[in-house]
Each structure stands twice: as C-alpha cells, then as structure tokens.
Amino acid sequence: MDRRDFLKTTTAAAALTHTSQVLPAEPSSARQSNLIRTENARPGTSFQLTRMRPDDAKSYRSSVIEGYCSRQSVKAGEPIDIFVSTKPASKFNIDIFRMGYYVGEGARLMTTLGPFLGKEQPIPELGQQRLRECRWQASTTLTIPPDWPSGVYLGRLTTLPNWDQGTESQEPYWQSYLVFIVKDDRPADILFQCSDNTWQAYNRWPVNESLYTDPRAAHAPGVSVSFDRPYGRYVQIFDHPLSMGSGEFLLWEYPLCYWLEKEGYDVTYSSNTDNLEPDNLARVKSMISVGHDEYWDLRQFNNVKQAIQNGLSVLWLSANDVYMVTPFTANASGDPNRRLTRETCYGEFREEEKDAYAKVLGPFENPGPDERDIIGARTVVPFNGGGDWTCAKPEHWLFEGTGMKQGDSIPGLVGWEFHGDPDTTRPGLDVVAEGPVWASGTRLGKYAATVFEGPKNNIVFNASTIFWSQGLSSPPGHIIPWSHYSRPHGPDARVQRITANALKRALI
C-alpha cells in the first residue's frame, strides 16, 4: 500500500469511528446543567498552530492556506459550508476542535475532515463601501453532529506534503485557523456572547480592508465589511502568530472560556448576531460580554435593554462596548446578517468626536442611544491606555473574600480600552473601582468599574477593561498582551473571586 492509499484508508477509518461515536442527544431545549462538567471530563488535545507563514512580514494573510465559514453560528443538525483556498494548489486536512478546559489541554478534537484537494480561490475586487466579499466554492459541508455541545470551534487547516510521486516530499506543511460557534436553544445559566462583530470590524484581509482603513478617516461612516472572507492576522496592539484565522477569540475571549469551563459553570455560546433574537436572551439567567465588544446593531441594544428589564443579569467583562452602530445586512447571495456597515457612534457623548470628523466628512448625526443604559458607564476620550484596577468600595459584596481594601490595586488590569463617565444619575449605581489610565504613557484618562441593580434582583456589572480575562486564566498558547507601556500580570486570585462573586449574584 503506497502512502496515498494509506492516507485514504486511515482517513475513512477515522471518519467511520467518529460517526459511530455520535450518540442520541437530548433535545437542545432541555436543561442540561451538568453538560459542561461532563464535556470537560473528556480527553483534550493540543490545538495550536505549529507552522504559520504570512505572505510577507507586513501581510495580514497566509495565502498558502486560509478559509472561512458560511455562518457565524450554527446549531447541531444544521449544515455549515467551509471554504478554503490554497496557494499553490495543495491537499489539506481540517481538524475541528471545541475550545474549553479539558483537564488543562484547552480543546477537544471533535473530528478530522479530508484530505481535500485545495486550489487557489479568487480575491474579490474592492467594491462599494470598500467591501471585500468572497464568493468561493465550498471545499466541504459539515453537518453538526447532535452530540456536539454549544461552544467556540476552531478548524485547524493543514496543508499536506505532495505524495503524488509515491515518496514523501520534503515540503513543509502550513497551517491557519477558521472559526465558528455552535449554538443551542437550551435553558442555561450563562450566555457567553462572542464579540465576533468586532473581530470582523478590525479584520484587514486580504490587503488592508477593515472598518478603519477608509482613506477619508479612521471612523468614516458608510464603510462595510463582510463575514464572507477569512480572518487575517490580528492587527492591533501586539503580534500574535497563533491568531491567524481565529478572529480575536484566542486573544481576549479564550481565557474566560477556559476558566468558566474549568469551574464547571453551565454556559452556552452565541455570536453577536444571535442576540438579534430576544428568545436567545430569555432562556438564560446571565449574559457575559467578553473582551472587545465594540460593534452592535441597534436591535442588539434594544433586546439587551429589554432583557435587563425582564430580569437578565449582564456582566461586561469587556470594554469599548456598544460603541459603534453597525447594522447587519445580507451578502450578495441574500444570506442574512453577513455584512456590517458602520454608521457612527452610540450616545450623545461623542460631540468632540463629531466635531473632529465633521471637518473631514461633513455634518453627521449619532443615531445610537446612550450605552450607559445597559452598561452603567461608556467609552470616553482618550479611550485607550493602561492602568491599575483599584478598589473604590471594599465593603461592596463584589469584593467578598478578596481581602481588598480601599486603594488596593490589581496591576495593569485596565487596558487597552476602558469605560468611564459613569451614569451617576441612575439610582443605586455603585462605582466599585476607579483610577487613572495613561494613553501612550502621556495622555491622562479615567476609568470607572460599576455595578447597578435591575428591576428584578438582577445585576449589571461593568468591569471596564478589555484585559479582564487576563486575570482569570492563561490557557495553552496564550500570550499576555502589552499596550501603551502597560501590561496585565496574568491570572490573579482576586479577579477570579470577583468574577465568581458577580456570577453568584447574577445566578440567584
């Protein structure tokens, strides 16, 4: 048996083994409070990229192998198309991982797809509103098995050496990721809302196309981006080779996912777009916004605001949240919610920014409501920098068991963006942490972490920092960020206890 036949045989055997392990699942609407504990008792495996090659030192893509999915999120039993391009044409495999704790490994290998014969797929021309939208041929379609739990799933794309001559080639293999979310509709304690709108807003694939690269101005309205393209390399505050194709999940969201699943919380996952449906919020006790959750459709805002009135607790373990109005629209094929278009900022607080941009763009209006209605504070100017997270109200229940006293600080936890200007007119709003933030080490700002109670004994906690999850865990492959001459220090027992206190109160 030559190498090609061996590969075909073992791949078929692996697929058969996977199929035989698919068990009948409970209906997705059933409560399964032990689902995450049971899932994380399964054996884990390494998911990391080993060999990743950008096109050049300044490129945001790896054209040797790259891909994307037809949907941001998908339920068990539903299909998702996977689109892959390889340059030059090459065989490749796709290893599908569910991200979690898994006894410290950080992921579980769910299946391997392939081998497939890849080909170079066309780069779309730059269209109206600076839109780049791929219309690639699907490499495969994956129907999500019924026993795959809700979670964030990475597909690790790996080229295969050329075995056409019957001998093993000396060519190296190359890798990148694609990412999708498996959702469900079961009742659960916690909804982990991925910030994938923001992943896409900053995605510069293939050349330099994001919501920030319009030559008129960095925040120019009327610019669009499409989910129908690969995620390129992370472009903001530091270089992270592991991120190629994974959006921003591994950088800002994975440490929270890893910690929640390690602790056995009853958590389910969704994309931003899933919260266009009010029922997605009505089935859970608490929603967590994580990392960098900047870009929202107005319908998301209205649904979360109403859900808080209905008793939903919200934990903003994130910052720069709900800052830009970006309505969803359909792609060229009519598939819904596959494009984002920047309109402008939320809130009337943006007057100083309006004046600056009006000089470039002409007068424009802020169509958004004040994000403090659902957060308690909001993005201020300067909106980035670094600082220590300093206790301002040690008697608050949030600090129970932490040992923190007035003025005690968690070094470097605030950054690289934050919230300030708390809504002091709201009855019962507490500022639980506050202090200075230095943009580029020179420009002074001030952050405020807040808590307020909803009408049905629910809470809204605003941690006021993108870096919050850095204090929860450091999963495999994680790199601690550094920005504005400041950095967090990694896992901290105080951050873990504050988060646990907030969840305990939110899940009453």
N, C-alpha and C positions, 0 to 999 in steps of 0.2 A: 504494500500500500504506500503510494507516494504521499508527500506532505499535503497536497491539495485534497486528496480523498480522505486522509486522516482528519483534516480540519472539518470537512463537510460532515463526516460521521460523528465526531465529538460534538459539533455544534447541534446537530439533530438530536443527539442523546441528551444534551443539556436542556434543549427546549422541551423534550418529552418529560424529563424529570421535573422541570418547572410546572408543566401542565398537570402532572399527576399530584402535585402538592397543593393545587388550588382547592380549597375546601368551601363548602357552602357557608355563606356569611349571613349573619343576622341582617335583617333589613336595615338600611342606613339610617332610618328614622328611629331605631331603637336606642335606648340609653345603654351605653357600654362603658361604665365608669372605670373599669379595670383594663380597658383596651390598651392604653399607653404603657402601663406596667407590664402587661403580658407581652406586648410587642417588643419592649426593650430588654426582655429576658432572652430574646433570640440572639444567636451569634452575630456579631458585627464583623466588618472587614474594612480595610483601607480603601478610601475612595479618591485619594489625592492624585493630581496630575504629576507625572514624572518628567515628561519631555514636552515642553510647550515652546513653540517658535513663532513669535510675531514676524510679520513681513519684514520689518526693519526696526531699528531702535526707537523710531518715533511713531510707528504704526499702532493703530488701535485694534488690529485684526490679525488673525492667523489663518491665511487663506489655504494653508496646507490641509487643514480640516476645520470646519466650522458648521454650525447648524442652528436651527430654531424649531419651535413647535407651532402648531396651528391654533392653539388655545392657551390662554394664561392658566386656566384651571379646568379640571375635568373630573367627573365622578366615576366611581367603579362601574364597569359595564359599558362605559362610553368610549368611543374611539378618539385618538389624537394622532394627527399626522406629524411625522418627523421629517424635516428637510435638511439634507446635508450636502455640502459641496466639498470636494477635494481637488486640490491643485498641486501637482498633476493628478490625473485620474488614478485612484488607488482603492484597493479593498479596505474595508474598515468594519469594526465592531462597535456596538453601543452597549456599555454596561449601565444598567439602571439601578440607582441607589436611592433608598429612602433615608433621609437625614434625621438623626436623633442622637440618643446616648449610646445604646447598645454596648453596655459594660465597658464604656470608655473608648470604643473604636470609632464612634461617631456616625456610623452609617451601616445599613444592611444592603447587601447585594440582592436585588429582587429578581433580576433576570439578565441574561445577555442576549442581545439581538444581533443577527448577522451570521456569517460575513455578508456584506453587501459590496457591490461594485460601484464605487463612487465616481463622480465626474465633476468637472468644474461647472458651476451654475452661474448664470449671468448676474452682474452687478447692475441694479436698476439705475436708470438715469435720474438726475436730480429733478424732481417735479415741482409743481406749485407748492408754495409754503415750505420750500426746501425739504420736501418729503422724499425719503428713500424707502421704497416698499418692494420687497422681493415677491416674485411670483414663481418660485422654484417648483420643480417637480418633486413630489414626495418620495423619499427614499424607502419609507415603510410606514405602516399604520399600526399603532399599538392600541389594542382594546384593553382597558384597565381591568385586571382580574378582580373578582368580587372580594378577595381576601386582602387586597392592598389597602391599608388604613390611610386616612387623610394624613397629609404631610407634604413637605417640600421634597421633590425628587430631582436628582441630578442625573443626567445622561452623560457618561464619560465616553467621548468619541476617541477612537484609537485607530490610526492607520495600521495596516498590516504589510509586512515586507512582501515584495513581489516574489511569489513562488512559482511563476509560470514556467520556469525552466526546470522545475523539479528539484532545485537546490536552494538552500536558504540564502537569501540575499544579505549583503552587508548593510543595506539601507537601514537607517534608524526608523523607529516608529515615532509618531507625533500625536499629541492629544489636545483636546479642549473639551469644554462642557456645553450642554444645553440644560435648561431648567424648566420645570413645570410644577404645578401644585395639584395634588389630588384632594378634592374637597368631598364633603358629605353633607347630609342634612339632619344628622342625628342631634338630639339634645346633648349638650356638653357644658362643662363649667367655663372653659376659656376658649375664645376665638383668637387665634394668632393671625392677625391680618398682615400679610407680607406687603411691603412698600414697593410693589413692582411698578407702579406708575412712575415713581421716582427713578427706579433702575433705568427705565426706558427713556425718561426725560434727559438723562445725562449720557445715554449711550451714543457714542460718536461713530459707530460702524456705518459705512465702511471707510470713509475718508476723514470727515470731520463734521458729521451731521447729528446735532442734538438740538434741544430747545435753547441752547446757549450760544450757538455758533453763527447766528444771523449776523452779517456784516454791519447791519444798521445799529444794533445794540444787543447786549447780552440778554436782556429781558424783553426783547421785542415781541409784541403780540402777533398773532396770526401765523406762527410757525408750528408745523406739525411733525410728529414722529410716529412711526409705525411699529407695532409688535411683530410684524412680518419681516424680521431680519434677525441675524444673530446678535447676541450681546458681545460687544468688544471688551477689550481690557479696561479695567477700572481707571478712571481718568482724573480723579480729584486729588486728594491730599497726600497720597503716597502710592508707590508702585507695589502691586500685589500680583505676582505671576500666577498664583493659584486661582485668580478670579476669572480668567478668560472664559467667557461664555456663560457665567453663572449670575449675571446681573450684579447686584450688591448684597445678595443673601449671605455669602460666606463672610463678608467683612463686618456687617453691622447686626445681622439677624441670627446667624447661626449660634453664637454664644448663648442667646436666650433660649433657642430651640433645644440646644444640648442640655441646659440647666433645667428647664421645665420637664423634659422627658426623664432626666436623671432623678428628679424629685417625684416623679410619678403623677404629675398633675393631669387631670382629664382635659386634654387640649385637642382642638381641631383647627384646621388651617384653611385660609382663603386668600384670594388675591384682592386687590383693591376693587376690581370690577364686581366681585361677588356682593359687595355691600351696596350695589345699586338695588338689591332686593331686600326689602325690610325684613322678610322672614329669616334671612341669614343671621340677623342680629337678634331676633326674637327667640331663637332656640337656645341661646347661651346666657350665662349669668354675667360674664365679663368679656370685654374685647380689649386686646392689647395692640396698640400701635407701636412698632418697633423700629429703631434705627433712624432712618431719614425718610420721613413720610410727607413730603412736601407737596405733591401734586394730587389734587382732588377734583372730581366732578361735583357740581353743586348738589346733585342728587345724593351723593355720599354724605355730604354735610347735613342735608336735611334729614336723612334717615338716621344718622347717628344722634343728632339733636333730639329727634322724636324718641329714639330708643332710650336715651338718658331719662327723658320724662316718663317713659314706661317702666323704668327700673333697672336699665342696663348700667353696670359699672364699667368705666373705661380707664385703663392705665396707659398713659402716654409715656412709655419708656423710650423716648424719642425726642426729636426737636426739629425746628424749622417746619413744623407740621402744618398742613392745611394752609399753605402759603400762596399757592398759585392755582388759579381757576383753569382747569383743563378738561373740557367736556370730551367724553368719548364719542367717536363716530365710527361708522363702518369702513372697512377697507374697500379696495376696488372691486372685489368679488361680492361685496354685500354682507360679509361676515361682520356681525355687530361688535362694537367695542374694541376694535383693533387699532384705532388711531387715537392719539391725544393731540389736541390743539391748544396752545397757550393763549388764553385771553389776557388776563393780567392778575394782579394780586387780590387777595381777600382783604377786607377790612378798610375802614376809613383812615387808619393809622398811616397809610402809605403816602401821605401828602408830600413828604420830602422826596420820595422816590418819583412820584408823578411829575413833580416839577422838573427833576433832572431828566427824565425820559421824554417829557413833552418837548424839550429843546431839540431832541433828535427825531421823535416820531410824530410830534404834534399832539394836541389835547386828546386824552382818552379817559374813560371812566373806569372806576373799580366796581365791577359788578358783584363782588362777593360780600357776604356778611362778615361780621367780626368773629374770628376764630376763637376768641376768648369765651364765646358762648358754650363751646364744647370742650375747651382745654383749660381755661382759667387764666392763662397768660398767652402771649403770642410772640412771634418773631419781631425783634427790634433791630435798630441800626446803631452800631455795627452788629451784623447778625452772625458773625463768626469770630472765633478766638479760642482761648484756653484759660481754664481757671480751676480752682478747687471747689468741691461741693461742700458747703459749710452749713452746719446745723443752726437754724434760727429759732426753733421751737422744740426744745428737747422733751418737754412734757407731753407732746403730741403722741397719740397711740402709734403713729408711724415708726417712732424710734424705740418702741418697747424692745428690750433685750439687746439693744445695740451698744449700750454703755456710752452713747454720745452725749456730750454736754454742749451747752451754748458756746458757739465758736469753734467746736471741733470740726475738722475738715477731712475729706477724702481726697487725697492729692490727684490733681489732673483729671478728675472725672468729668468736668464740664468741657465740652467741645464737640466737634469743631464748630457746631452751631447750637443755639440755645433759645430759650424763651425768656422774655421779660415783660415789663409793663403789666403786672397782674391786675385783674379786674377787681379792684378794691371796693367797688360799689355792690358786688354780689354778697348778699348776707351769708355769713358762715364760711367764707373763703379764708383759708389759713396759708400764709407764706411759711413753708417749713424749712426752706433752705434758700440762701441768697448770698450774693457776693459779687466781686468784680470779675470781669473777663477781659483779657487783653488780646485784641486783634493784631496780629503780627508783632506782638510784644510791645506795641506803642499806643494803640488806639483803645481807649477805655470804654467798656460796656458794662452792663449789669444784668445778671440773670436772676430769675425767681422760680423756684420749685413750689408748687401749690397743691392744695387738696380742698375740694369742696364736696358737700353732700348733695345728692339728688333728692327728688321728692319722695322716693320710696325706699329710704335707708340704703340707697346705693351711693357710690363714691366716684369721683373723678380725680385721679392723681396725675399730676404733670411733673415728671422727673426733670425736665428742662435740659436734656443733653442727649445728643446722638450717641455719646460714649457710654450710656448707662449699662449696656450689656457687657461691656468690657469688665465690669466689676462682678459679673456673675460666673463666668467660666472662661477657660481657654482651651477650646476643643482641638483635636488634631489638625495641624496645618495652620492654626490661627497665628496672625501677626498683630501685635499691639500697634495701633496707629500712633502717628505723631503729626501734629499740626500746630501752626502758629507758635512754635517754640515751646510746646507743651504736650504732655502725653499722660494718659492714664497708666496705672500701675498693674492692671490685671485683676484677677479675682480678689474680692475683699469681703470678709465675713459680714461687714456692716451693710454693704449693698445687697448681699444675699438675704439678710434678715429684714431689711426694709422692704424688699420685694415680697418676701413671704408674708410680712405683716399686711402689706397692701392687698395681696391676694386673699389672705384670710378674711379681711374686712369686706372685700368685694364679693366673696363667695358665700356670705351669710344667707 
